[in-house]
Amino acid sequence: MYKTRRKTGVYLFVEKKGHFERIPEGLMQELGKPELVMMLPLNNEKNFNRVSHHDLVKGIEEQGYFLQLPEKEENLLHEHRSALGLDAMPPKKEF
């Protein structure tokens, strides 16, 4: 499992350490240099964090990698405004 300094909360899983050949060039440029976080045995049936073992193995087998994106961050102000029946974002004022 690799992380990137460019994208917080994004993790890249590959079959073997350092095997990035099947990852699209554009994605590698977007992520920057991957940093090894830990090695995980793929023959282990346990789920990892927010990723099911099945989805992880399937992604690696089909694409050569699995990309875990961060969960969508809550915007408490938008939620509060919506609960009050207001637009999530107030209209911009022009000066």
C-alpha positions in Angstrom: 0.0 0.0 0.0 1.3 3.4 -1.0 0.3 6.9 -0.2 1.1 10.2 -1.9 2.0 13.6 -0.5 0.0 15.4 -3.2 -3.4 13.9 -2.4 -4.3 13.4 1.3 -6.2 10.2 2.0 -5.5 8.6 -1.4 -3.9 5.1 -1.2 -2.6 3.0 -4.1 -2.5 -0.8 -3.8 -0.4 -2.8 -6.2 0.2 -6.6 -6.5 3.9 -6.4 -5.7 6.2 -3.8 -4.2 7.3 -1.3 -6.7 5.2 -2.6 -9.6 3.7 0.5 -11.2 3.8 -0.6 -14.8 0.1 -1.1 -15.3 -0.9 2.2 -13.7 -1.8 4.9 -16.3 0.8 7.5 -16.8 -1.6 10.4 -16.1 -2.6 8.9 -12.8 1.1 8.4 -11.8 1.7 12.1 -12.7 -1.3 13.2 -10.6 -0.2 11.2 -7.6 3.5 12.0 -7.8 6.1 9.6 -6.3 4.3 6.9 -4.3 5.6 6.3 -0.7 5.4 2.8 0.7 3.2 2.7 3.8 2.9 -1.0 4.4 2.8 -4.4 2.7 -0.3 -6.5 3.0 -0.8 -10.2 2.2 -3.4 -10.5 -0.6 -4.1 -14.1 0.4 -5.5 -12.9 3.7 -9.3 -12.7 3.5 -9.6 -9.7 5.9 -11.0 -6.4 4.8 -8.8 -3.4 5.1 -10.1 -0.1 6.5 -12.8 0.9 4.0 -11.8 -1.6 1.3 -13.3 -5.1 1.1 -10.8 -7.8 0.3 -12.9 -8.9 -2.7 -12.8 -5.3 -4.2 -9.1 -4.9 -3.5 -8.1 -8.2 -5.2 -10.5 -7.7 -8.1 -9.2 -4.2 -8.8 -5.6 -5.4 -8.7 -6.3 -8.5 -10.9 -8.3 -6.5 -13.5 -6.4 -3.2 -13.6 -3.1 -4.0 -12.0 -3.9 -1.6 -9.1 -6.6 -0.4 -6.7 -7.0 3.3 -5.9 -8.6 4.2 -2.6 -10.0 7.7 -2.5 -10.8 9.6 0.7 -14.3 9.7 2.0 -16.2 12.8 1.1 -15.7 15.4 3.8 -18.7 16.8 5.5 -19.5 20.5 5.1 -21.3 21.3 8.3 -22.2 24.8 7.2 -23.9 23.5 4.0 -25.8 20.8 6.1 -26.9 23.4 8.6 -28.1 25.8 6.0 -30.0 23.0 4.2 -31.6 21.9 7.5 -32.8 25.5 7.9 -34.3 25.4 4.4 -31.7 27.8 2.9 -29.5 27.3 -0.1 -26.3 25.4 0.8 -24.3 28.3 -0.5 -25.5 31.9 -0.1 -25.6 34.0 -3.3 -22.5 36.0 -4.0 -22.8 39.6 -3.4 -21.5 41.9 -6.1 -19.8 45.1 -5.0 
